[in-house]
């Protein structure tokens, strides 16, 4: 039985947190965004990036989600600091003090973590901060964005901006619920090394994570 725990008006529209058995789900404007089942590809997004870096890496995670990526980052020996950019206040609170806290063991309390309530695309345009890894999971993929404005992130100009925010040898990691040959081509135009990793899921086409190094 599905139980609605909370419904709020978010920056992107109506957000619903619900429970289906032991799993939590987040729905935005009637579109499924995320849940606490599995999470292998979301963890790989950050562990794959961290594994390509030296210890003490400074990582940005775009999109807090249900905290899978943040927990995996904090548990990796190469990660020294994590900045999380999440635009929805409710998602932050559900993770900080609400039902999602149990999913990641209170990862937001870790002193290595800074959580910024901001739209990632807007924040990236204005920031001058540099990172060893940029791990992005704010959409269902480059061709299936949650809001129209996010498409700029995956365009050639957006990738050029991301590459300028990476320290030498840094990694851009991008999560998607499906393949995107066009995005792969754009990545290869902006970065010297690009690897595409597919992760099998119980139903449908595999999740995809891209790792790119300039």
N, CA, C and O of each residue as an XYZ file, in Angstrom:
856
protein
N       0.845     -1.203      0.000
C       0.000      0.000      0.000
C       0.878      1.250      0.000
O       1.804      1.364      0.802
N       0.583      2.182     -0.900
C       1.345      3.418     -1.002
C       0.751      4.457     -0.066
O      -0.452      4.716     -0.082
N       1.621      5.051      0.752
C       1.193      6.056      1.733
C       1.863      7.391      1.412
O       3.089      7.464      1.340
N       1.074      8.440      1.221
C       1.612      9.767      0.996
C       2.007     10.365      2.347
O       1.169     10.529      3.234
N       3.297     10.688      2.490
C       3.796     11.225      3.753
C       3.728     12.745      3.792
O       3.450     13.336      4.836
N       3.983     13.375      2.648
C       3.947     14.841      2.614
C       3.821     15.316      1.171
O       4.401     14.732      0.256
N       3.060     16.375      0.988
C       2.930     17.037     -0.305
C       3.238     18.511     -0.106
O       2.637     19.161      0.749
N       4.176     19.048     -0.897
C       4.574     20.452     -0.731
C       4.649     21.119     -2.097
O       4.726     20.459     -3.134
N       4.624     22.428     -2.066
C       4.830     23.225     -3.267
C       6.304     23.583     -3.347
O       6.796     24.377     -2.545
N       7.011     23.005     -4.305
C       8.449     23.235     -4.436
C       8.766     24.246     -5.511
O       7.864     24.808     -6.133
N      10.040     24.479     -5.729
C      10.477     25.438     -6.741
C      10.139     24.959     -8.146
O       9.949     25.766     -9.057
N      10.065     23.647     -8.316
C       9.756     23.094     -9.630
C       8.313     22.633     -9.769
O       7.938     22.072    -10.798
N       7.500     22.865     -8.741
C       6.104     22.424     -8.771
C       5.772     21.571     -7.565
O       6.440     21.652     -6.534
N       4.737     20.748     -7.695
C       4.303     19.911     -6.577
C       5.270     18.759     -6.339
O       5.614     18.018     -7.259
N       5.701     18.622     -5.090
C       6.579     17.531     -4.678
C       5.832     16.633     -3.695
O       5.184     17.111     -2.764
N       5.932     15.345     -3.917
C       5.269     14.376     -3.043
C       6.295     13.374     -2.542
O       7.047     12.791     -3.323
N       6.316     13.183     -1.232
C       7.109     12.115     -0.621
C       6.144     11.036     -0.186
O       5.217     11.300      0.581
N       6.350      9.829     -0.663
C       5.454      8.747     -0.284
C       6.250      7.492      0.052
O       7.424      7.366     -0.296
N       5.570      6.555      0.748
C       6.195      5.294      1.148
C       5.414      4.142      0.523
O       4.187      4.083      0.595
N       6.167      3.224     -0.093
C       5.577      2.026     -0.669
C       6.268      0.839     -0.015
O       7.358      0.445     -0.432
N       5.646      0.273      0.999
C       6.294     -0.770      1.780
C       7.446     -0.174      2.559
O       7.247      0.730      3.371
N       8.650     -0.670      2.320
C       9.830     -0.138      3.016
C      10.548      0.924      2.187
O      11.519      1.519      2.655
N      10.084      1.165      0.966
C      10.759      2.109      0.073
C      10.101      3.488      0.126
O       8.886      3.605      0.287
N      10.920      4.519     -0.010
C      10.436      5.891     -0.140
C      10.539      6.315     -1.597
O      11.448      5.894     -2.312
N       9.595      7.158     -2.036
C       9.562      7.647     -3.408
C       9.333      9.152     -3.402
O       8.626      9.675     -2.541
N       9.930      9.842     -4.361
C       9.715     11.284     -4.533
C       9.154     11.505     -5.935
O       9.718     11.046     -6.928
N       8.038     12.214     -5.991
C       7.332     12.493     -7.241
C       7.254     14.009     -7.418
O       6.943     14.726     -6.467
N       7.532     14.502     -8.626
C       7.402     15.932     -8.908
C       6.439     16.134    -10.070
O       6.649     15.615    -11.166
N       5.386     16.893     -9.814
C       4.371     17.172    -10.840
C       3.866     15.889    -11.506
O       3.630     15.847    -12.713
N       3.709     14.852    -10.692
C       3.197     13.587    -11.193
C       4.223     12.712    -11.881
O       3.892     11.611    -12.321
N       5.487     13.180    -11.989
C       6.543     12.426    -12.656
C       7.464     11.812    -11.610
O       7.966     12.507    -10.726
N       7.682     10.512    -11.717
C       8.569      9.818    -10.785
C       9.988     10.371    -10.905
O      10.528     10.465    -12.007
N      10.595     10.738     -9.766
C      11.960     11.254     -9.765
C      12.969     10.253     -9.216
O      14.005     10.003     -9.833
N      12.664      9.685     -8.059
C      13.662      8.845     -7.386
C      12.995      7.996     -6.322
O      11.880      8.282     -5.885
N      13.699      6.937     -5.908
C      13.226      6.138     -4.778
C      14.428      5.519     -4.076
O      15.572      5.718     -4.486
N      14.160      4.780     -3.034
C      15.245      4.203     -2.238
C      15.469      2.725     -2.549
O      16.103      2.016     -1.769
N      14.952      2.262     -3.681
C      15.222      0.894     -4.119
C      16.537      0.889     -4.906
O      16.740      1.734     -5.777
N      17.396     -0.024     -4.613
C      18.627     -0.154     -5.393
C      19.610      0.974     -5.110
O      20.166      1.065     -4.015
N      19.820      1.834     -6.106
C      20.748      2.954     -5.946
C      22.147      2.660     -6.440
O      23.061      3.449     -6.196
N      22.344      1.530     -7.137
C      23.692      1.160     -7.574
C      24.301      2.216     -8.486
O      25.457      2.600     -8.308
N      23.530      2.688     -9.460
C      24.094      3.644    -10.411
C      24.338      5.005     -9.769
O      25.293      5.697    -10.122
N      23.473      5.395     -8.822
C      23.675      6.659     -8.125
C      24.945      6.634     -7.279
O      25.640      7.643     -7.165
N      25.240      5.491     -6.692
C      26.489      5.345     -5.931
C      27.702      5.335     -6.865
O      28.735      5.934     -6.567
N      27.559      4.650     -7.989
C      28.656      4.590     -8.948
C      29.002      5.974     -9.483
O      30.162      6.241     -9.797
N      28.022      6.849     -9.589
C      28.267      8.209    -10.049
C      29.410      8.856     -9.282
O      30.267      9.508     -9.879
N      29.431      8.680     -7.951
C      30.456      9.327     -7.135
C      31.652      8.419     -6.878
O      32.788      8.893     -6.847
N      31.419      7.127     -6.693
C      32.563      6.246     -6.427
C      33.435      6.096     -7.669
O      34.657      5.988     -7.565
N      32.805      6.090     -8.848
C      33.573      6.019    -10.080
C      34.417      7.259    -10.283
O      35.553      7.174    -10.748
N      33.863      8.423     -9.933
C      34.632      9.662    -10.032
C      35.745      9.682     -8.992
O      36.892      9.996     -9.311
N      35.409      9.346     -7.748
C      36.398      9.388     -6.669
C      37.539      8.417     -6.915
O      38.688      8.713     -6.587
N      37.236      7.263     -7.489
C      38.261      6.273     -7.742
C      39.271      6.706     -8.791
O      40.345      6.115     -8.907
N      38.933      7.725     -9.546
C      39.832      8.257    -10.564
C      40.645      9.450    -10.049
O      41.376     10.081    -10.812
N      40.515      9.756     -8.753
C      41.155     10.932     -8.174
C      42.088     10.549     -7.035
O      42.050      9.428     -6.528
N      42.921     11.497     -6.646
C      43.821     11.311     -5.510
C      43.073     11.590     -4.207
O      42.039     12.258     -4.233
N      43.565     11.098     -3.072
C      42.935     11.361     -1.776
C      42.823     12.857     -1.491
O      43.655     13.656     -1.920
N      41.756     13.214     -0.745
C      41.533     14.616     -0.386
C      40.736     15.381     -1.413
O      40.691     16.610     -1.355
N      40.101     14.697     -2.356
C      39.389     15.350     -3.445
C      38.213     16.186     -2.939
O      37.532     15.837     -1.975
N      38.011     17.303     -3.633
C      36.853     18.176     -3.366
C      35.800     17.884     -4.423
O      36.042     18.046     -5.619
N      34.631     17.451     -3.970
C      33.589     16.978     -4.883
C      32.331     17.817     -4.777
O      31.925     18.206     -3.682
N      31.716     18.096     -5.915
C      30.390     18.695     -5.944
C      29.397     17.640     -6.383
O      29.625     16.933     -7.365
N      28.293     17.533     -5.656
C      27.197     16.655     -6.051
C      26.009     17.536     -6.394
O      25.493     18.251     -5.535
N      25.577     17.488     -7.635
C      24.406     18.231     -8.059
C      23.172     17.367     -7.941
O      22.987     16.424     -8.711
N      22.322     17.690     -6.969
C      21.130     16.909     -6.700
C      21.321     15.992     -5.507
O      22.093     15.036     -5.574
N      20.624     16.277     -4.416
C      20.766     15.471     -3.194
C      20.033     14.147     -3.309
O      20.506     13.127     -2.809
N      18.876     14.158     -3.968
C      18.097     12.933     -4.111
C      17.729     12.325     -2.777
O      17.274     13.030     -1.877
N      17.920     11.026     -2.638
C      17.619     10.335     -1.384
C      18.896     10.083     -0.583
O      18.886      9.318      0.381
N      19.989     10.723     -0.982
C      21.225     10.658     -0.208
C      22.156      9.515     -0.538
O      23.203      9.379      0.095
N      21.807      8.674     -1.525
C      22.679      7.551     -1.893
C      24.072      8.036     -2.300
O      25.085      7.522     -1.825
N      24.103      9.036     -3.191
C      25.387      9.514     -3.714
C      26.223     10.153     -2.620
O      27.430      9.924     -2.543
N      25.590     10.950     -1.778
C      26.329     11.617     -0.701
C      26.933     10.600      0.249
O      28.097     10.728      0.627
N      26.166      9.595      0.640
C      26.693      8.566      1.552
C      27.883      7.847      0.924
O      28.891      7.601      1.587
N      27.757      7.515     -0.356
C      28.838      6.809     -1.034
C      30.089      7.669     -1.135
O      31.206      7.166     -1.017
N      29.899      8.972     -1.355
C      31.047      9.881     -1.432
C      31.773      9.946     -0.099
O      33.000      9.854     -0.057
N      31.036     10.101      0.983
C      31.645     10.214      2.302
C      32.361      8.929      2.715
O      33.320      8.969      3.486
N      31.901      7.805      2.209
C      32.505      6.520      2.568
C      33.730      6.193      1.710
O      34.423      5.209      1.970
N      33.999      7.011      0.692
C      35.136      6.734     -0.192
C      36.399      7.385      0.352
O      36.378      8.545      0.763
N      37.482      6.649      0.353
C      38.734      7.110      0.959
C      39.345      8.320      0.249
O      40.153      9.029      0.850
N      38.988      8.572     -0.998
C      39.597      9.679     -1.732
C      38.859     11.000     -1.601
O      39.339     12.023     -2.087
N      37.696     10.996     -0.950
C      36.882     12.213     -0.857
C      37.161     12.940      0.452
O      37.019     12.376      1.537
N      37.564     14.212      0.326
C      37.861     14.998      1.516
C      36.785     15.999      1.871
O      36.603     16.314      3.047
N      36.056     16.514      0.866
C      35.026     17.527      1.094
C      33.951     17.362      0.032
O      34.245     17.049     -1.122
N      32.687     17.578      0.438
C      31.572     17.460     -0.494
C      30.679     18.690     -0.387
O      30.252     19.066      0.705
N      30.402     19.305     -1.519
C      29.418     20.380     -1.620
C      28.223     19.829     -2.380
O      28.361     19.344     -3.503
N      27.045     19.905     -1.762
C      25.812     19.424     -2.388
C      24.952     20.627     -2.759
O      24.675     21.485     -1.921
N      24.534     20.684     -4.019
C      23.635     21.743     -4.465
C      22.275     21.123     -4.761
O      22.152     20.271     -5.641
N      21.257     21.553     -4.025
C      19.898     21.017     -4.161
C      18.916     22.185     -4.141
O      18.952     23.008     -3.226
N      18.057     22.263     -5.124
C      17.168     23.424     -5.235
C      15.914     23.332     -4.379
O      15.300     24.354     -4.074
N      15.520     22.113     -3.983
C      14.247     21.959     -3.278
C      14.455     21.902     -1.761
O      15.061     20.957     -1.256
N      13.956     22.906     -1.032
C      14.086     22.907      0.435
C      13.495     21.654      1.079
O      14.040     21.140      2.056
N      12.387     21.164      0.536
C      11.743     19.993      1.133
C      12.633     18.766      1.025
O      12.699     17.970      1.962
N      13.321     18.598     -0.105
C      14.211     17.453     -0.275
C      15.341     17.512      0.750
O      15.738     16.489      1.308
N      15.852     18.718      0.991
C      16.907     18.874      1.992
C      16.404     18.481      3.368
O      17.081     17.752      4.093
N      15.223     18.956      3.733
C      14.689     18.651      5.068
C      14.298     17.189      5.207
O      14.488     16.599      6.271
N      13.757     16.599      4.155
C      13.436     15.168      4.222
C      14.690     14.346      4.472
O      14.636     13.301      5.120
N      15.815     14.817      3.957
C      17.088     14.126      4.174
C      17.731     14.484      5.506
O      18.372     13.642      6.134
N      17.563     15.727      5.937
C      18.245     16.179      7.158
C      17.549     15.696      8.425
O      18.195     15.173      9.333
N      16.229     15.874      8.483
C      15.509     15.531      9.717
C      14.309     14.622      9.470
O      13.699     14.134     10.421
N      13.967     14.389      8.213
C      12.774     13.623      7.890
C      13.029     12.149      7.648
O      14.060     11.611      8.051
N      12.074     11.496      6.981
C      12.142     10.040      6.798
C      13.360      9.555      6.011
O      13.814      8.431      6.226
N      13.898     10.375      5.107
C      15.021      9.929      4.287
C      16.339      9.879      5.056
O      17.320      9.322      4.564
N      16.369     10.449      6.242
C      17.597     10.465      7.048
C      18.117      9.049      7.310
O      19.327      8.822      7.342
N      17.196      8.098      7.496
C      17.608      6.727      7.811
C      18.275      6.045      6.624
O      19.019      5.079      6.797
N      18.012      6.545      5.418
C      18.561      5.928      4.212
C      20.081      6.041      4.173
O      20.766      5.129      3.711
N      20.605      7.169      4.661
C      22.048      7.436      4.569
C      22.696      7.661      5.925
O      23.845      8.097      5.997
N      21.983      7.371      6.991
C      22.569      7.471      8.321
C      22.940      8.882      8.733
O      23.951      9.083      9.406
N      22.142      9.860      8.344
C      22.409     11.240      8.748
C      23.647     11.835      8.111
O      24.413     12.537      8.771
N      23.851     11.558      6.822
C      25.062     12.012      6.138
C      25.206     13.535      6.123
O      26.323     14.048      6.066
N      24.098     14.253      6.175
C      24.167     15.716      6.142
C      24.796     16.295      7.399
O      25.178     17.465      7.408
N      24.915     15.500      8.467
C      25.532     15.967      9.710
C      27.063     15.919      9.650
O      27.733     16.483     10.515
N      27.613     15.256      8.644
C      29.059     15.115      8.540
C      29.711     16.485      8.325
O      29.282     17.226      7.441
N      30.725     16.838      9.101
C      31.348     18.169      8.977
C      32.022     18.406      7.630
O      32.345     19.546      7.297
N      32.238     17.353      6.853
C      32.838     17.523      5.527
C      31.822     17.972      4.484
O      32.186     18.247      3.341
N      30.546     18.050      4.870
C      29.462     18.320      3.918
C      28.956     19.753      4.050
O      28.703     20.238      5.152
N      28.813     20.419      2.909
C      28.135     21.711      2.824
C      26.952     21.552      1.884
O      27.120     21.112      0.747
N      25.765     21.903      2.342
C      24.565     21.806      1.515
C      24.116     23.207      1.133
O      23.892     24.052      2.000
N      23.986     23.451     -0.165
C      23.545     24.745     -0.673
C      22.162     24.598     -1.304
O      21.962     23.771     -2.193
N      21.209     25.408     -0.836
C      19.879     25.413     -1.435
C      19.909     26.374     -2.621
O      19.840     27.591     -2.448
N      20.011     25.820     -3.817
C      20.139     26.645     -5.015
C      19.827     25.818     -6.245
O      19.957     24.594     -6.233
N      19.416     26.490     -7.303
C      19.263     25.849     -8.594
C      20.658     25.610     -9.161
O      21.438     26.553     -9.296
N      20.979     24.371     -9.493
C      22.339     24.036     -9.893
C      22.785     24.803    -11.133
O      23.905     25.314    -11.168
N      21.936     24.891    -12.143
C      22.312     25.574    -13.382
C      22.630     27.028    -13.115
O      23.627     27.545    -13.620
N      21.799     27.699    -12.328
C      22.047     29.103    -11.989
C      23.307     29.243    -11.143
O      24.105     30.155    -11.361
N      23.488     28.344    -10.181
C      24.642     28.423     -9.286
C      25.942     28.231    -10.057
O      26.922     28.936     -9.816
N      25.949     27.285    -10.978
C      27.155     27.035    -11.754
C      27.542     28.234    -12.616
O      28.725     28.488    -12.841
N      26.539     28.967    -13.096
C      26.828     30.140    -13.918
C      27.557     31.218    -13.128
O      28.357     31.972    -13.682
N      27.276     31.284    -11.826
C      27.820     32.381    -11.031
C      29.016     32.037    -10.171
O      29.685     32.934     -9.659
N      29.300     30.756    -10.000
C      30.361     30.380     -9.075
C      31.745     30.438     -9.724
O      31.899     30.271    -10.933
N      32.730     30.677     -8.883
C      34.123     30.593     -9.311
C      34.856     29.491     -8.585
O      36.071     29.350     -8.720
N      34.108     28.695     -7.801
C      34.717     27.603     -7.039
C      35.219     26.501     -7.974
O      34.644     26.248     -9.033
N      36.292     25.864     -7.558
C      36.901     24.792     -8.357
C      36.766     23.462     -7.609
O      36.788     23.414     -6.379
N      36.627     22.394     -8.383
C      36.415     21.072     -7.811
C      37.273     20.030     -8.524
O      37.688     20.213     -9.668
N      37.523     18.940     -7.818
C      38.193     17.798     -8.428
C      37.190     16.903     -9.143
O      37.553     16.173    -10.066
N      35.929     16.958     -8.720
C      34.889     16.155     -9.358
C      33.566     16.908     -9.323
O      33.194     17.498     -8.308
N      32.872     16.878    -10.436
C      31.512     17.394    -10.547
C      30.615     16.208    -10.873
O      30.722     15.624    -11.951
N      29.727     15.846     -9.940
C      28.864     14.676    -10.102
C      27.419     15.151    -10.198
O      26.856     15.639     -9.218
N      26.822     15.009    -11.377
C      25.528     15.628    -11.654
C      24.420     14.594    -11.790
O      24.504     13.661    -12.588
N      23.377     14.789    -10.986
C      22.208     13.908    -11.017
C      20.976     14.736    -10.662
O      20.369     14.539     -9.609
N      20.611     15.661    -11.546
C      19.451     16.517    -11.277
C      18.298     16.235    -12.236
O      17.212     16.794    -12.084
N      18.529     15.374    -13.215
C      17.503     15.049    -14.202
C      17.432     13.545    -14.394
O      18.227     12.793    -13.829
N      16.465     13.115    -15.202
C      16.423     11.710    -15.586
C      17.377     11.420    -16.745
O      17.494     10.280    -17.193
N      18.049     12.454    -17.221
C      19.034     12.299    -18.278
C      19.151     13.554    -19.115
O      18.307     14.444    -19.006
N      20.172     13.648    -19.945
C      20.357     14.834    -20.782
C      19.184     15.129    -21.706
O      18.955     16.280    -22.077
N      18.441     14.090    -22.078
C      17.308     14.270    -22.980
C      15.966     14.170    -22.260
O      14.911     14.178    -22.894
N      16.014     14.077    -20.933
C      14.787     13.949    -20.137
C      14.958     14.790    -18.873
O      15.084     14.266    -17.766
N      14.958     16.097    -19.069
C      15.218     17.007    -17.966
C      13.962     17.266    -17.155
O      12.848     17.200    -17.673
N      14.156     17.563    -15.872
C      13.039     17.845    -14.978
C      12.416     19.188    -15.315
O      11.194     19.335    -15.271
N      13.248     20.172    -15.651
C      12.758     21.473    -16.093
C      13.481     21.857    -17.382
O      14.611     21.432    -17.624
N      12.815     22.665    -18.202
C      13.365     23.024    -19.506
C      14.713     23.739    -19.384
O      15.592     23.561    -20.227
N      14.871     24.544    -18.339
C      16.102     25.306    -18.168
C      17.336     24.451    -17.973
O      18.457     24.908    -18.195
N      17.132     23.200    -17.556
C      18.281     22.316    -17.308
C      18.960     21.858    -18.593
O      20.093     21.378    -18.544
N      18.304     21.992    -19.735
C      18.909     21.527    -20.983
C      20.225     22.254    -21.274
O      21.102     21.704    -21.939
N      20.364     23.483    -20.780
C      21.593     24.249    -21.020
C      22.814     23.568    -20.409
O      23.935     23.748    -20.883
N      22.591     22.792    -19.362
C      23.699     22.120    -18.674
C      24.380     21.098    -19.581
O      25.585     20.866    -19.472
N      23.605     20.490    -20.473
C      24.118     19.404    -21.310
C      24.500     19.866    -22.708
O      24.963     19.063    -23.518
N      24.314     21.145    -23.000
C      24.715     21.698    -24.285
C      26.219     21.917    -24.312
O      26.880     21.846    -23.277
N      26.758     22.183    -25.494
C      28.200     22.392    -25.634
C      28.681     23.533    -24.745
O      29.744     23.440    -24.133
N      27.899     24.613    -24.672
C      28.289     25.755    -23.837
C      28.284     25.385    -22.365
O      29.151     25.830    -21.613
N      27.308     24.570    -21.938
C      27.260     24.130    -20.551
C      28.425     23.236    -20.190
O      28.984     23.355    -19.100
N      28.796     22.347    -21.086
C      29.931     21.463    -20.836
C      31.239     22.243    -20.785
O      32.138     21.910    -20.014
N      31.340     23.279    -21.610
C      32.540     24.119    -21.575
C      32.655     24.819    -20.228
O      33.748     24.933    -19.673
N      31.527     25.286    -19.704
C      31.518     25.928    -18.384
C      31.918     24.939    -17.301
O      32.704     25.281    -16.418
N      31.398     23.732    -17.352
C      31.733     22.717    -16.360
C      33.225     22.384    -16.395
O      33.849     22.212    -15.348
N      33.787     22.294    -17.581
C      35.209     21.954    -17.691
C      36.088     23.019    -17.051
O      37.168     22.712    -16.544
N      35.631     24.274    -17.071
C      36.420     25.360    -16.474
C      36.367     25.341    -14.953
O      37.199     25.969    -14.298
N      35.401     24.629    -14.384
C      35.281     24.548    -12.925
C      36.033     23.355    -12.341
O      36.046     23.154    -11.127
N      36.658     22.568    -13.212
C      37.412     21.408    -12.760
C      38.889     21.748    -12.609
O      39.477     22.415    -13.460
N      39.472     21.281    -11.520
C      40.912     21.383    -11.342
C      41.614     20.471    -12.347
O      40.979     19.567    -12.891
N      42.897     20.680    -12.605
C      43.624     19.813    -13.545
C      43.452     18.339    -13.182
O      43.643     17.945    -12.032
N      43.092     17.540    -14.174
C      42.880     16.118    -13.941
C      41.524     15.784    -13.363
O      41.255     14.626    -13.045
N      40.650     16.795    -13.220
C      39.339     16.584    -12.608
C      38.390     15.781    -13.477
O      38.605     15.601    -14.676
N      37.311     15.296    -12.822
C      36.349     14.404    -13.468
C      34.954     15.017    -13.455
O      34.483     15.508    -12.429
N      34.301     14.976    -14.621
C      32.868     15.265    -14.703
C      32.142     13.932    -14.807
O      32.443     13.126    -15.686
N      31.177     13.694    -13.905
C      30.362     12.483    -13.940
C      28.897     12.888    -14.073
O      28.423     13.763    -13.348
N      28.191     12.258    -14.990
C      26.787     12.600    -15.256
C      25.950     11.324    -15.245
O      26.301     10.333    -15.886
N      24.828     11.361    -14.502
C      23.921     10.211    -14.401
C      22.757     10.363    -15.365
O      22.299     11.474    -15.633
N      22.284      9.235    -15.884
C      21.116      9.249    -16.765
C      20.355      7.937    -16.637
O      20.933      6.887    -16.356
N      19.043      8.022    -16.850
C      18.214      6.808    -16.839
C      18.211      6.106    -18.188
O      17.469      5.143    -18.384
N      19.029      6.576    -19.115
C      19.107      5.935    -20.419
C      20.241      6.502    -21.247
O      20.841      7.512    -20.882
N      20.532      5.857    -22.352
C      21.630      6.275    -23.223
C      21.282      7.566    -23.967
O      20.112      7.899    -24.153
N      22.322      8.280    -24.384
C      22.162      9.494    -25.184
C      23.391      9.641    -26.079
O      24.375     10.263    -25.679
N      23.342      9.074    -27.281
C      24.488      9.179    -28.193
C      24.867     10.626    -28.508
O      26.049     10.940    -28.642
N      23.879     11.503    -28.627
C      24.178     12.909    -28.915
C      24.963     13.550    -27.782
O      25.893     14.320    -28.022
N      24.588     13.233    -26.546
C      25.312     13.791    -25.404
C      26.727     13.234    -25.352
O      27.668     13.960    -25.031
N      26.883     11.963    -25.661
C      28.224     11.375    -25.699
C      29.103     12.113    -26.707
O      30.277     12.372    -26.441
N      28.541     12.443    -27.844
C      29.290     13.172    -28.867
C      29.695     14.555    -28.369
O      30.823     14.994    -28.593
N      28.769     15.242    -27.692
C      29.094     16.572    -27.165
C      30.168     16.484    -26.087
O      31.054     17.336    -26.022
N      30.095     15.461    -25.244
C      31.125     15.266    -24.220
C      32.500     15.093    -24.860
O      33.483     15.674    -24.400
N      32.561     14.305    -25.904
C      33.846     14.047    -26.564
C      34.391     15.294    -27.249
O      35.591     15.393    -27.506
N      33.507     16.245    -27.543
C      33.963     17.498    -28.105
C      34.514     18.444    -27.062
O      35.230     19.390    -27.393
N      34.181     18.194    -25.780
C      34.607     19.097    -24.707
C      35.680     18.503    -23.805
O      36.371     19.245    -23.107
N      35.836     17.168    -23.801
C      36.780     16.503    -22.904
C      37.645     15.525    -23.690
O      37.211     14.943    -24.684
N      38.869     15.361    -23.223
C      39.826     14.492    -23.918
C      39.508     13.013    -23.723
O      39.710     12.204    -24.629
N      39.009     12.662    -22.536
C      38.706     11.265    -22.226
C      37.254     11.141    -21.794
O      36.809     11.866    -20.903
N      36.515     10.238    -22.408
C      35.118     10.008    -22.055
C      34.861      8.512    -21.968
O      35.172      7.763    -22.894
N      34.289      8.082    -20.843
C      33.918      6.672    -20.665
C      32.435      6.594    -20.339
O      31.934      7.346    -19.504
N      31.737      5.682    -21.001
C      30.309      5.465    -20.771
C      30.116      4.119    -20.089
O      30.556      3.089    -20.599
N      29.458      4.131    -18.935
C      29.233      2.907    -18.168
C      27.736      2.650    -18.068
O      26.982      3.533    -17.657
N      27.301      1.455    -18.438
C      25.900      1.067    -18.324
C      25.705      0.183    -17.095
O      26.516     -0.695    -16.801
N      24.606      0.439    -16.387
C      24.289     -0.327    -15.182
C      22.901     -0.939    -15.364
O      21.919     -0.215    -15.526
N      22.819     -2.246    -15.337
C      21.546     -2.930    -15.532
C      20.572     -2.603    -14.407
O      20.966     -2.479    -13.247
N      19.300     -2.465    -14.758
C      18.237     -2.223    -13.789
C      17.183     -3.315    -13.953
O      17.130     -3.966    -14.997
N      16.337     -3.527    -12.932
C      15.365     -4.629    -13.010
C      14.432     -4.550    -14.207
O      14.062     -5.575    -14.779
N      14.043     -3.307    -14.596
C      13.125     -3.156    -15.727
C      13.601     -2.019    -16.619
O      14.119     -1.014    -16.131
N      13.428     -2.176    -17.916
C      13.759     -1.103    -18.840
C      15.230     -1.087    -19.232
O      15.997     -1.985    -18.885
N      15.601     -0.036    -19.968
C      16.977      0.066    -20.429
C      17.916      0.418    -19.283
O      17.470      0.960    -18.271
N      19.201      0.123    -19.418
C      20.150      0.356    -18.327
C      20.301      1.835    -17.987
O      20.137      2.703    -18.844
N      20.618      2.107    -16.722
C      21.087      3.442    -16.353
C      22.448      3.649    -16.984
O      23.146      2.691    -17.315
N      22.823      4.920    -17.148
C      24.106      5.251    -17.756
C      24.806      6.303    -16.907
O      24.177      7.248    -16.429
N      26.119      6.130    -16.722
C      26.942      7.154    -16.095
C      28.110      7.441    -17.032
O      28.813      6.531    -17.472
N      28.301      8.725    -17.327
C      29.450      9.156    -18.120
C      30.539      9.708    -17.192
O      30.242     10.433    -16.242
N      31.784      9.365    -17.469
C      32.942      9.930    -16.771
C      33.807     10.617    -17.819
O      34.223      9.988    -18.792
N      34.079     11.897    -17.625
C      34.850     12.659    -18.600
C      35.977     13.400    -17.884
O      35.792     13.955    -16.801
N      37.137     13.394    -18.512
C      38.303     14.105    -17.976
C      38.874     15.001    -19.082
O      39.054     14.569    -20.221
N      39.154     16.261    -18.715
C      39.619     17.208    -19.703
C      41.091     17.037    -20.047
O      41.622     17.777    -20.875
